[in-house]
Amino acid sequence: MPKAFPEEFRRDVIAVARKGEAPLRQIAKDFGISEGCLHRWLKIADRDDGITPADGSPTSSESVELREARKRIKMLEQEAEVMRRAVGYLSRDVNPK
């Protein structure tokens, strides 16, 4: 796996690309990265800066929060299921038919 570029380098490349003074292909070539990489960085930066695309994709921080919320919901659902089973088991012994 290739080594990740430093965050400061990414910010510099994104800033130059957003100025729009040169084509993205030339900017990518000047900085020694692929054009696809530059497009991906710009897409991520747009989401993180609140310039979300029309599809409504969440930002990186929202993605982390959403992932944690889903984990918490799953755990709570499992706890509720255990409680339902425990109540059913205990109530069976209290009121025998």
C-alpha positions in Angstrom: 0.0 0.0 0.0 1.4 3.4 -0.9 2.4 5.8 1.8 -0.3 8.4 2.6 0.4 12.0 1.8 0.7 14.5 4.7 -2.5 16.4 5.5 -0.7 19.7 4.9 0.2 18.6 1.4 -3.4 17.6 0.7 -4.6 21.0 1.9 -2.1 22.8 -0.4 -3.1 20.8 -3.4 -6.8 21.3 -2.8 -6.3 25.1 -2.4 -4.4 25.3 -5.7 -7.1 23.2 -7.4 -9.9 25.3 -6.1 -8.4 28.4 -7.4 -9.1 27.0 -10.9 -6.1 28.7 -12.5 -5.0 25.5 -14.2 -6.7 22.2 -15.3 -6.9 19.5 -12.7 -4.8 17.2 -14.9 -1.9 19.7 -14.9 -2.2 20.3 -11.1 -2.1 16.6 -10.4 1.0 16.2 -12.7 2.7 19.2 -11.0 2.2 17.8 -7.6 3.1 14.2 -8.6 -0.3 12.6 -7.8 -2.8 11.0 -10.1 -5.8 12.9 -11.4 -8.1 10.4 -9.8 -6.5 11.0 -6.4 -7.0 14.7 -6.8 -10.6 14.3 -7.7 -11.1 12.1 -4.6 -9.4 14.6 -2.4 -11.6 17.4 -3.8 -14.7 15.4 -3.2 -13.7 14.6 0.4 -12.8 18.3 1.0 -16.2 19.4 -0.4 -18.1 17.1 1.9 -16.0 18.1 4.9 -16.4 21.8 4.2 -20.2 21.5 3.9 -20.4 21.7 0.2 -22.3 18.4 0.0 -23.2 16.9 -3.4 -26.8 16.6 -4.5 -26.9 13.0 -3.3 -26.8 14.2 0.3 -23.8 12.1 1.4 -22.8 12.7 5.0 -19.5 14.4 5.9 -16.7 12.4 7.5 -17.6 13.5 11.0 -21.3 12.7 10.4 -20.2 9.3 9.1 -18.3 8.6 12.3 -21.3 9.7 14.4 -23.7 7.6 12.3 -21.5 4.5 12.6 -21.3 5.0 16.4 -25.1 5.5 16.7 -25.8 2.3 14.7 -23.5 0.4 17.0 -25.3 1.8 20.0 -28.7 1.0 18.5 -27.7 -2.6 17.8 -26.5 -3.0 21.4 -29.7 -1.6 22.8 -31.8 -3.9 20.6 -29.8 -6.9 21.8 -30.3 -5.8 25.5 -34.0 -5.4 24.8 -34.2 -8.9 23.4 -32.4 -10.4 26.4 -34.9 -8.5 28.7 -37.9 -9.8 26.7 -36.6 -13.4 27.0 -35.9 -13.0 30.7 -39.4 -11.7 31.4 -40.9 -14.5 29.4 -38.8 -17.1 31.3 -39.5 -15.6 34.7 -43.2 -15.1 34.2 -43.6 -18.7 33.1 -42.5 -19.9 36.5 -44.6 -17.3 38.4 -48.0 -18.1 36.8 -47.9 -21.8 35.9 -51.0 -23.0 34.0 
